[in-house]
Amino acid sequence: MIKIFAICLLASIPIVNALLGVIGRTQSVTVTGRLICNGQPASGVLVKMYEDGTIYDSKMGSTKTGPDGTFRVSGSQTKIRTIDPKVNIYHKCNYSGLCSRKTSISVPKSAVQSGRNANQNYDIGTINLANKFKGDTTDCIH
């Protein structure tokens, strides 16, 4: 009985998510910034934006930094509640392992705007990836 309940519960997650996406409101956010490594621009660094979900994270957008280390990533989602965006940065600055270091930066809810396209950018400023950040992890599949 418990197994059947668990299976039904897991199977209903996509359905509930789809319904909430239909009856919610479209929200968007754009994040900009500059990444450096030991004082030099960190070019070609993968930056992804996610909606930090309770059960799983939903990708909202991705980009790579330019030659000067700058990036701009945008995304939108339709939800009943205010989205909870975060930016994940996957890099190899001062890291020689096979995988990448992952630094996550929470985006404040005040940066979230109504509509499909954000009119204002949330600038995270310049981040030196040589620093260690609370919550840094290693990520091989991104």
N, C-alpha and C positions, 0 to 999 in steps of 0.2 A: 504494500500500500504506500509506504514512504517512497519507494522507488518511482512509482507511477506519479505521485505528487511532484517529486523533484523533476521528473522528465517534463511534465505539463508546465511547471513553473519556468524551466529553462526554455521550453518551446515558445512560451508566451512573451518572452523578453523582446524579440524583434517586432512582434505584433503591437505590443504596447508602445514601443519606441516609434513605430510608424504612425500610430494614431496620434501620439503626442506631437509628432512633427507636422501633422496635418492641422491640428487644432491650435497649435502654438503660434508664436509670433517670430518673424524672421529678425535675427540679430546679427550684427557683424562687428568685426574689429580688425584694425590694421596696426601692426607692430613694426617699428623701424629701429635700427641700431647700428652700431659699428663694433666689430670684433677684432681684437688684436691678440698677438701672441708674442710675449716678450718685447713689446713696443713696436712690433711690425704688423702691418695689416694681415689678418687671417683670411686669405682668399680661398674660395672653393669650399667653404665650410657649409655643411648641410644644416638648415634651420627648418624645423617643422612646427606648425601650430596645431594644437589639439584642444578639443573641448574636454575638460577633465571630468569624465563621467564617474558615476558611482560604481558601475559594474565594469565598464570598459571605456577607454578614451576614443573619441571620434576625431579623425584627422580633418582639419579645416583648410590647410594649405601648406605648401612647402616651397623653399627656394634655396639657392646657394649664395654665399656672399660674393661680391664682386672683387676686382683686383685691389680696391681700397678698403676691403673688409666690411663694407656696408651691405645692409640687406633691408628688404621690405617684404613682409609676408601678410597676406590678407585671407580672411575666410568668413563664412557665414553659416548659421544653422538656424533651424526653426525649432523652438522649444517653448514650453509653457513658462518655465522658470528662466531666470537670467542665466545665460551661459557662463561657464567658469573656464576661460581660456588660459592656456599656458603655452610657452615656447620651449621646445627642446632643441638644444644645440649639440650636434655630434661632431667631435673634433679630436685631433691627435696632438694638440699643443702640449709639449713636455710629457708625452705619453708614447711609449714605444711598443705597447702590446698589440696583439693581432686585431683587437676590436677597437672601438672608439670610446672616448669618455663622453658621457652624456650629462649636460648641465641643463636643469629645468628652471625656468623663470615663470612665476605666476604673474598673470596680467590682472590688474585690479578690475573689479566689476564696473568701476566708473569709466573705463575705456570702452566698454561695450555700448554700441549704438543700435538704434532701431533701423530696420531696412536691410537690403541685400548688400549695400556698399557703404563702408564707413567713410564719413566725411572728414574725420580727423584721425591723425596718427597718434599712437601711443609710443613715445620714444624711450627706449630702455637705456639710451646713452651708449657710452663706450665701455665695453667689458673686456678685461684682460683675461684670456682663457688660461694663462699660466697660473692664475690663482686657483686655489681649491675652494669649492663652494659647498655649503651644507647640502647634503642630499645628492651629490655627484655619484654617478654609478658608471659601470661599464656596460656597453651595449654592442652586441654583435649583429643583431638583426634589426634594422631600422629602415 
